[in-house]
Amino acid sequence: MELAKIEQLVEKYFEGETTIAEETQLKQYFSTEKVAAHLEQYKPLFGYLTTEKEEKFTPLLSLKTKKRFPVTRIAIATSVVFLVGVITLVNYPPTKQKQLAKSELGSFESPEEAFEETQKALALLSQNVNIGMESVNYINEYENSKNLIFKK
């Protein structure tokens, strides 16, 4: 086969423009011992393609699947959830829940009473914030004395 034609086929091959017949010609050329010296680098590529084509896959593992969640487990879980729901509805009916929520949240009858309780809560919060500010002042004094001792 002509060397110029082989070089053109190699270029076409790397461009992705060859046909199957042309690729077969390339494989035949590179499987012979008469390969040009400058094309010797492509010989392993085409040799690899021919040997890999003959290789077959033989699976070593048998693919047996197991059921992950049998139907009985799902049925038991469903019945447990259903029983918990029924017991909750029997012990805490919706009207009883509203009454519990109203008494637990500290609802007030008059707006004045609610205002007084809010003021008490804010006063307590203010006291705690003031304590925190005192500790910040102490840290500032420490920083000032440290700067006096360790001059930069």
Buried (B, 14 or more C-beta within 10 A) or exposed (E): EEEEEBEEBBEBBEEEEBEEEBBEBBBEBBEEEEBEEEBEEBBEBBEEEEEEEEEEEEEEEEEEEEEEEEEEEEEEEEEEEEEEEEEEEEEEEEEEEEEEEEEEEEEEEEEEEEEEEEEEEEEEEEEEEEEEEEEEEEEEEEEEEEEEEEEE
